[in-house]
Amino acid sequence: MNTDRRSAARLEILGRVHGQAVSLGVPVTVREISLGGMAIETPVPFPLGAVHEFRLTLGDGSTVLLRAQVVHCRPVGAAGAPPQFVSGMHFVDDEPITGQSVGDFIQRIR
């Protein structure tokens, strides 16, 4: 039985997109992205339900500014290592704040 509740297929992109939580000035590593959301890794936890703006940048310099809501956050990493957290984010707007659409951004990744 498939328990994946996502409405859009995920694209694993670890290392191909650089990001930042704009309001916090925190770097994010995008692990996966889809039309509906993304999984990110950060050095700080995000509270469930919080909405943040994220600037995502590809290697060619193209960017998109998106708003997303935290749906889960969990610690990851080895004991004794600096803390890291993986958060599941759901995009809250159909269109980006600035830049291309999420679909266009994902197409550039592929």
Summary of the structure (lengths in Angstrom):
residues: 110
radius of gyration: 13.5
end to end distance: 28.7
largest distance: 40.5
contacts: 303
relative contact order: 0.22
helix: 7%
strand: 48%
